[in-house]
Amino acid sequence: MVVQAAQAALRLVPPHAHAVGVEVDGNRVALVVQVPLGAPEGDGDIADIAGELQDLLGPAAFVHTRIDARPVCTLSPTDGVRWFFAAHP
């Protein structure tokens, strides 16, 4: 799943993103994007990543997006998200 999500995100990660990852629950896949507080809503690049991931996974999966607005990048190995992109501090 991480490889497919990273493939979908190639050249599409918004410059303001803190981190991007996926969280899987059965056939439901959440594209999780951490952004700074006050980041633009409705980012077309994030929607494009989700669409590309849905295309790669096919109709058996349901891809949705979760935007987490945070002041700084916060990653944890126990948060249930498999992070594949993190911006340099």
C-alpha positions in Angstrom: 0.0 0.0 0.0 2.8 2.4 0.9 4.5 1.8 -2.5 1.3 2.4 -4.4 0.5 5.6 -2.4 4.1 6.9 -3.0 3.7 6.2 -6.7 0.4 8.1 -6.7 2.0 11.0 -5.0 5.0 11.4 -7.3 5.4 15.1 -8.2 2.1 16.0 -6.5 2.9 16.5 -2.8 2.0 20.1 -2.1 4.9 22.3 -1.1 3.2 23.2 2.2 2.6 19.6 3.3 4.3 18.5 6.5 3.8 14.7 5.8 1.9 12.3 3.7 1.0 8.7 4.6 -1.7 6.0 4.4 -3.9 4.3 7.0 -5.6 1.0 6.0 -8.7 -0.5 7.6 -9.8 -3.4 5.4 -10.7 -2.1 2.0 -10.9 1.5 3.3 -7.7 3.5 2.7 -7.2 7.0 4.2 -4.7 9.2 2.5 -3.4 11.2 5.5 -1.9 14.6 4.9 -0.4 16.8 7.6 -0.5 20.5 6.8 0.3 23.6 8.7 -2.4 25.6 10.4 -4.0 27.9 8.0 -3.0 25.9 4.9 -5.3 26.3 1.9 -8.3 24.0 1.9 -9.4 22.0 -1.1 -5.9 21.5 -2.4 -6.1 20.0 -6.0 -2.8 18.2 -5.6 -4.1 16.2 -2.6 -7.3 15.3 -4.6 -5.2 14.2 -7.5 -3.1 12.0 -5.2 -6.2 10.4 -3.8 -7.6 9.9 -7.4 -4.4 8.3 -8.6 -4.3 6.0 -5.6 -7.9 5.0 -6.2 -7.0 4.2 -9.9 -4.0 2.1 -8.8 -6.1 0.1 -6.2 -9.2 -0.4 -8.3 -12.8 -0.6 -7.4 -12.3 -3.1 -4.5 -10.8 -0.3 -2.4 -12.4 2.9 -1.1 -9.9 5.8 -0.9 -10.7 8.9 1.2 -8.6 11.8 2.4 -7.9 13.0 5.9 -6.3 16.4 6.4 -4.6 17.0 9.8 -3.7 20.6 10.4 -0.9 20.9 12.9 1.6 23.6 13.8 4.6 21.2 13.2 5.1 17.8 11.7 4.2 15.1 14.2 5.0 11.5 13.2 4.8 8.4 15.4 5.3 4.7 14.8 2.2 4.0 16.9 -0.3 6.4 15.2 -1.5 3.8 12.7 -0.3 5.8 9.7 2.4 4.5 7.4 4.2 7.7 6.5 6.1 7.8 3.2 6.8 11.6 2.9 8.0 14.0 5.6 9.2 17.6 4.9 12.6 18.7 6.1 12.2 20.8 9.3 
